[in-house]
Amino acid sequence: MAKIVKPSLESAWQSAVALVARWLDRRERIDLLMESIPSGIRGLERARCQHLVFGVVRHYGRISSVLGGLVAHPPRFVTRAALFVAGFELIEASSEGGDPGQPARIVHHAVERTKELASAPEAGLVNAVVRKMAVILAAQKPPGAVASAEVLAAYFSHPEWLVQRWLTALGAGATRALLEWNQSPAPLHARWRNQSVAPPDWLLPSRWEGFYEVAPGHWPEVEPLLKEGSLYLQDPSTRLSVELLSPAPGETALDLCASPGGKSLQIADAMGTGRIVSLDLPGSRIDRLKENLSRTTGVEAALVQADLLKGASEVLKEHGLPRDYPAVLIDVPCSNTGVMRHRVDVKWRLQEGDFAKHARQQGALLAAAAKLVAPAGRMVYSTCSIDDIENAKVVEAFLDRHRMFTLAKSSVSVPWRDGHDGAAAFLLIRS
């Protein structure tokens, strides 16, 4: 593993190498890994560190393929991580079409930092490999309009089986657009909650009401607004399910699979008055859910830790809460294929059999949620998947077995068309 770098010597690049080394070694979830960025890395340096780590994971397949032809025996994880970070910097430099002297500077910087993080001999290896990698990566060109799954997967760093799946389901044009979308850095979007004060100028208006793009370099201003609850980091795609649910002032709404609580907060903000009941399994994300519910204003918030598949109705009763609700949202666990630009490691964790497995679980969760919908009530089923088997197919199977429900409306977004994460939401009305 990497040497421990003293806070006074920390840099975004060195911290990124340490985090990439951990990811290569343990395959930790990126969102959890990023929580361990050293406290001494702040502002633009923190943003740069995250950019480098995300870039490596996003382009892991392409960089790994090049390194595989240059390094016979993989070095220590810290040295390997330095090669990957330098590889991403080279890809970034070539895509920007910028200074022809940049590759040489990337090589020099990687060599000098490796001397500090590893050893002089390992820095020599980095020097030789990164120089060759620069030539190979610069020569690689984007695939043509008609390219095989193998070629697309190699260049755009996605599993070949997943690319083939998309080619079959979406067609060549949409698949290419999705791959390009997934490989581009995601802007930071946020929802402005404080209606009594105008948002600051560095929150750039988007085409989605209430959502803003956070201009780069403003993290020091973002943090206090997050803590006070005026701002919530959230992709515009999350609005689809809440808009379909259309929570009314004074209503009691139930949010199932609620962690980390972003949609619970959206529902509460949309109601203004009433009550939001948020239910999820006990676990590490409950603290985030509690924190988000504490930020509701004018709305009573209740948190219930329970397994929806194991008698949630009785647990709700024990908490003195209703056993059925006029408005229910269930945002189910899914493949995350609509949010791969943000969750850059998902494609490397996803397996072919996961889609059918998710669909079975989603069907069971939807059936359990249906028991908590009051007569004449409504329920929204939502995912952040773009795959039909997790969306329309699950809803169709549910409706076949639950004739008291009808599909009133649906809303599906795909990144290459809508300009934000992919998501799907289905409004189901109980008779």
C-alpha atoms as one frame of an Amber mdcrd trajectory, in Angstrom:
protein
   0.000   0.000   0.000   0.965   3.659  -0.350   3.163   5.390   2.177   1.317
   7.666   4.579   1.723  11.242   3.409   1.931  13.850   6.179  -0.759  16.537
   5.994   1.812  19.219   5.208   2.893  17.268   2.118  -0.538  16.220   0.908
  -1.547  17.029  -2.622  -4.548  16.227  -4.749  -2.439  13.979  -6.992  -0.851
  12.015  -4.158  -4.174  11.585  -2.392  -5.759  10.412  -5.637  -3.000   7.820
  -6.071  -3.565   6.538  -2.531  -7.311   6.237  -3.127  -6.864   4.565  -6.515
  -4.432   2.098  -4.916  -7.132   1.200  -2.396  -9.714   0.799  -5.139  -7.430
  -1.432  -7.221  -6.716  -3.535  -4.135 -10.152  -3.750  -2.516 -12.684  -2.534
  -5.115 -14.358  -0.356  -2.500 -17.488   1.532  -3.525 -16.405   4.904  -4.861
 -18.913   6.913  -2.840 -17.568   5.382   0.370 -13.963   5.699  -0.799 -14.356
   9.417  -1.444 -15.414   9.961   2.155 -11.831   9.164   3.157 -10.230  12.042
   1.220  -7.802  13.593   3.741  -9.235  16.579   5.600  -6.252  18.663   4.488
  -7.428  18.444   0.885  -9.950  21.268   0.459 -11.589  23.410  -2.181 -10.136
  23.081  -5.659  -7.576  20.515  -4.488 -10.371  18.283  -3.186 -12.259  18.678
  -6.444  -9.101  17.791  -8.392  -8.511  14.691  -6.263 -12.061  13.469  -6.883
 -11.756  14.282 -10.584  -8.627  12.141 -10.884 -10.083   9.175  -8.991 -13.346
   9.267 -10.924 -11.408   9.620 -14.174  -9.312   6.538 -13.467 -12.340   4.392
 -12.612 -14.307   5.770 -15.573 -11.484   4.894 -18.012 -10.207   1.837 -16.132
 -10.767  -0.609 -18.983  -8.928   1.419 -21.599  -5.965   2.232 -19.342  -5.759
  -1.324 -18.053  -5.653  -2.691 -21.594  -2.726  -0.425 -22.516  -0.832  -1.194
 -19.316  -1.357  -4.916 -19.847   0.752  -4.719 -22.992   3.525  -2.708 -21.319
   3.959  -4.246 -17.875   4.653  -7.981 -17.650   4.403  -8.191 -13.870   2.055
  -5.718 -12.111   3.968  -3.571  -9.596   2.838  -2.674  -6.087  -0.605  -1.116
  -5.843   0.771   2.364  -5.134   2.956   2.271  -8.251   0.169   0.744 -10.281
  -2.123   3.543  -9.099   0.421   6.165 -10.175   0.401   4.608 -13.657  -3.396
   4.699 -13.786  -3.619   8.330 -12.648  -1.004   9.346 -15.217  -2.902   7.325
 -17.830  -6.096   9.237 -17.137  -4.234  12.548 -17.307  -2.908  11.541 -20.725
  -6.406  10.643 -21.948  -7.701  13.964 -20.657  -4.868  15.874 -22.301  -5.415
  14.188 -25.672  -9.182  14.721 -25.585  -8.703  18.430 -24.910  -6.452  18.736
 -27.958  -4.244  21.102 -26.048  -0.559  21.772 -25.457   1.675  19.210 -27.225
   4.125  19.538 -24.332   1.551  18.369 -21.778   2.337  14.615 -22.037   5.978
  15.268 -21.135   4.892  17.286 -18.095   2.543  14.489 -17.053   5.418  11.987
 -17.283   7.760  14.205 -15.266   5.169  14.900 -12.574   4.276  11.204 -12.219
   7.937  10.257 -11.906   8.691  12.876  -9.225   5.602  12.009  -7.167   6.315
   8.275  -7.407   9.762   8.895  -5.889   7.956  10.317  -2.830   5.182   7.725
  -2.676   7.173   4.611  -3.602  10.873   4.434  -4.519  13.422   5.566  -7.095
  13.430   2.213  -8.960   9.638   2.276  -9.155   9.804   5.864 -10.397  12.066
   4.574 -13.169   9.413   2.041 -14.135   6.790   4.804 -14.165   9.024   6.913
 -16.391   9.460   4.158 -18.979   5.839   2.984 -18.981   4.112   6.377 -18.995
   6.262   7.555 -21.925   5.137   4.541 -23.976   1.563   4.869 -22.760   1.478
   8.486 -23.964   2.313   7.399 -27.517  -0.238   4.563 -27.554  -3.100   6.606
 -26.072  -2.434   9.531 -28.422  -2.710   7.190 -31.392  -6.070   5.745 -30.336
  -9.013   7.244 -32.192 -12.743   7.007 -31.377 -14.493   4.071 -33.069 -16.386
   4.697 -36.274 -20.146   5.075 -36.517 -20.571   1.333 -37.024 -18.420  -0.524
 -34.504 -18.698  -3.862 -32.749 -19.448  -4.266 -29.048 -15.847  -5.368 -28.543
 -14.411  -2.208 -30.106 -16.841   0.113 -28.320 -16.265  -1.602 -24.980 -12.494
  -1.314 -25.274 -12.432   2.381 -26.181 -15.258   3.533 -23.891 -14.226   1.336
 -20.945 -17.423  -0.665 -20.417 -17.895  -4.429 -20.068 -18.413  -5.929 -23.513
 -21.501  -7.876 -22.444 -23.144  -4.641 -21.255 -22.377  -2.824 -24.508 -23.809
  -5.746 -26.479 -26.927  -5.663 -24.313 -27.420  -1.966 -25.058 -26.765  -2.414
 -28.782 -29.522  -5.023 -28.887 -31.992  -3.032 -26.789 -31.237   0.568 -27.818
 -29.562   0.428 -31.214 -26.159   1.678 -32.344 -26.820   5.433 -32.185 -28.319
   5.510 -28.706 -25.659   3.126 -27.366 -22.863   5.312 -28.707 -24.501   8.411
 -27.193 -24.900   6.649 -23.838 -21.274   5.499 -23.794 -20.045   9.003 -24.573
 -22.328  10.392 -21.851 -21.047   7.929 -19.252 -17.430   8.808 -20.063 -17.893
  12.561 -19.593 -17.436  14.247 -16.190 -20.743  15.047 -14.539 -21.604  18.623
 -13.572 -22.733  19.116  -9.987 -26.452  19.843  -9.694 -28.285  21.053  -6.619
 -31.804  21.923  -5.526 -32.319  25.282  -3.840 -34.670  24.826  -0.844 -34.685
  28.236   0.828 -37.632  29.960  -0.848 -37.285  33.104   1.304 -33.853  33.966
  -0.129 -32.658  34.164  -3.723 -29.958  31.594  -4.619 -26.375  32.895  -4.914
 -25.039  33.894  -8.339 -22.700  30.912  -8.550 -25.730  28.619  -8.706 -26.377
  28.604 -12.437 -30.040  28.146 -13.455 -30.844  24.943 -15.322 -33.766  24.156
 -17.612 -35.367  22.242 -14.724 -37.215  24.437 -12.253 -35.630  24.520  -8.807
 -32.419  22.815  -9.952 -29.134  24.610 -10.448 -25.648  23.755 -11.652 -22.952
  24.505  -9.097 -20.204  26.546 -10.745 -16.705  25.085 -10.225 -14.579  26.378
  -7.364 -17.369  27.143  -4.901 -17.206  24.173  -2.536 -16.300  26.408   0.466
 -19.592  28.263  -0.117 -21.527  25.053  -0.782 -20.670  23.325   2.498 -22.351
  25.800   4.905 -25.468  25.921   2.713 -25.672  22.128   2.820 -25.337  22.131
   6.599 -28.037  24.729   7.115 -30.358  22.951   4.667 -30.721  25.699   2.068
 -29.088  23.525  -0.594 -29.334  19.832  -1.418 -27.093  18.144  -3.976 -29.396
  16.270  -6.329 -29.662  15.386  -9.998 -32.683  16.809 -11.879 -33.789  13.264
 -12.777 -34.991  12.818  -9.186 -37.872  15.185  -9.855 -39.686  12.652 -12.081
 -41.020  10.397  -9.326 -41.978  13.215  -6.950 -43.758  15.140  -9.699 -45.772
  12.017 -10.582 -46.647  11.454  -6.913 -47.770  15.109  -6.697 -47.869  15.261
  -2.878 -50.487  17.721  -1.632 -50.276  20.134   1.330 -51.458  18.528   4.550
 -51.143  14.980   3.193 -49.422  12.048   4.862 -46.971  10.457   2.427 -44.934
   7.272   2.758 -41.457   6.979   1.223 -40.219   3.383   1.008 -36.587   2.362
   0.458 -36.073   5.963   1.541 -32.329   6.198   2.279 -30.477   8.487   1.942
 -33.577  10.696   2.071 -33.304  13.026  -0.904 -36.758  12.141  -2.222 -38.280
  12.288   1.290 -36.997  15.827   1.518 -38.381  16.629  -1.939 -41.792  15.288
  -0.950 -41.762  17.329   2.270 -40.753  20.473   0.390 -43.512  19.905  -2.176
 -46.167  19.490   0.555 -45.106  22.341   2.788 -47.393  20.988   5.525 -48.358
  17.459   6.470 -46.325  14.390   7.360 -43.647  12.323   5.643 -42.997   8.791
   6.873 -39.678   7.375   5.620 -38.999   3.658   5.889 -35.878   1.674   5.148
 -33.754  -1.190   6.402 -31.462  -0.559   9.380 -27.931   0.072   8.168 -25.174
   2.516   7.456 -27.352   4.844   5.364 -29.892   5.446   8.128 -27.760   8.227
   9.599 -27.965  10.108   6.300 -31.719   9.590   6.241 -32.040  10.955   9.792
 -29.923  13.955   8.877 -32.025  14.753   5.811 -35.323  14.348   7.652 -34.086
  16.766  10.315 -34.025  19.454   7.601 -37.748  19.322   6.826 -39.646  22.533
   7.572 -43.386  22.738   8.255 -43.759  18.985   7.795 -43.743  16.331  10.504
 -41.136  13.667   9.722 -41.057  10.103  11.019 -38.362   7.506  10.400 -39.100
   3.788  10.582 -36.398   1.120  10.394 -38.006  -2.026   9.044 -37.848  -4.635
   6.291 -40.652  -3.890   3.832 -40.761  -7.574   2.902 -41.293  -8.680   6.516
 -44.465  -7.103   7.800 -43.826  -3.363   7.630 -47.495  -2.716   8.393 -47.130
  -4.053  11.927 -43.986  -2.012  12.522 -45.771   1.131  11.382 -48.595   0.344
  13.805 -46.113  -0.114  16.644 -44.784   3.377  15.913 -48.283   4.817  16.140
 -48.336   5.507  12.421 -50.999   4.734   9.792 -50.982   1.312   8.174 -52.031
   2.666   4.775 -51.362   5.954   2.966 -52.902   8.089   0.225 -49.482   8.710
  -1.350 -46.690   6.109  -1.488 -43.337   6.324  -3.244 -41.104   3.303  -3.643
 -37.734   3.986  -5.243 -36.335   0.478  -5.533 -32.745  -0.797  -5.589 -31.717
  -1.344  -9.209 -28.831  -1.779 -11.647 -28.114   1.998 -11.704 -27.648   1.924
 -15.478 -29.130   5.411 -15.713 -26.618   6.986 -13.351 -23.283   5.573 -14.495
 -21.857   9.009 -15.213 -22.127   9.752 -11.487 -21.598   6.241 -10.107 -18.545
   5.477 -12.164 -17.759   2.124 -10.541 -21.196   0.564 -11.125 -20.280  -0.827
 -14.547 -17.369  -2.754 -13.036 -19.565  -4.267 -10.282 -22.590  -5.132 -12.396
 -23.035  -8.745 -13.526 -25.195 -10.110 -16.355 -27.454 -11.985 -13.958 -28.115
  -8.888 -11.847 -30.924  -7.598 -14.073 -33.149 -10.619 -13.541 -32.225 -10.707
  -9.849 -33.123  -7.035  -9.439 -36.410  -7.502 -11.279 -37.451 -10.318  -8.926
 -36.643  -8.202  -5.874 -38.319  -5.146  -7.373 -41.501  -7.111  -8.039 -41.571
  -8.361  -4.451 -40.980  -4.863  -3.059 -43.690  -3.352  -5.272 -46.195  -6.003
  -4.157 -45.333  -5.334  -0.502 -45.657  -1.578  -1.015 -49.098  -2.049  -2.567
 -50.412  -3.323   0.778 -49.667   0.086   2.299 -51.662   2.097  -0.261 -55.035
   3.335   0.986 -58.194   2.766  -1.107 -58.278   5.368  -3.906 -54.646   6.115
  -3.061 -51.720   6.330  -5.420 -48.268   4.798  -5.589 -45.224   5.711  -7.648
 -42.723   2.995  -8.547 -39.354   4.406  -9.607 -35.832   3.347 -10.528 -32.637
   4.914 -11.814 -32.350   2.189 -14.446 -32.817   2.566 -18.196 -33.446  -1.158
 -18.645 -36.973  -2.265 -19.515 -36.785  -5.432 -17.430 -36.505  -3.286 -14.276
 -39.103  -0.729 -15.345 -42.077  -1.432 -17.607 -41.728  -5.218 -17.306 -41.884
  -5.094 -13.491 -44.949  -2.840 -13.612 -46.686  -5.023 -16.203 -46.139  -8.156
 -14.091 -47.419  -6.309 -11.000 -50.585  -5.135 -12.756 -51.322  -8.672 -13.958
 -51.425  -9.819 -10.327 -52.969  -6.736  -8.709 -56.109  -5.854 -10.664 -57.166
  -3.185  -8.149 -54.312  -0.998  -9.508 -54.151   0.771 -12.851 -51.291   2.583
 -14.549 -52.236   6.254 -14.824 -49.020   7.739 -16.158 -45.324   7.064 -16.603
 -42.224   9.171 -17.108 -38.923   7.823 -18.408 -35.729   9.806 -18.962 -32.608
   8.707 -20.817 -29.376  10.706 -20.546 -28.581  11.173 -24.245 -32.013  12.686
 -24.875 -32.905  14.468 -21.624 -29.533  15.839 -20.534 -29.548  14.404 -17.020
 -29.406  10.995 -15.356 -31.650   8.219 -16.560 -34.699   7.372 -14.443 -38.163
   5.855 -14.700 -41.341   6.485 -12.699 -44.797   4.882 -12.934 -47.936   6.267
 -11.283 -50.269   3.477 -10.112 -53.774   4.249  -8.810 -55.647   1.932  -6.450
 -59.389   1.563  -6.961
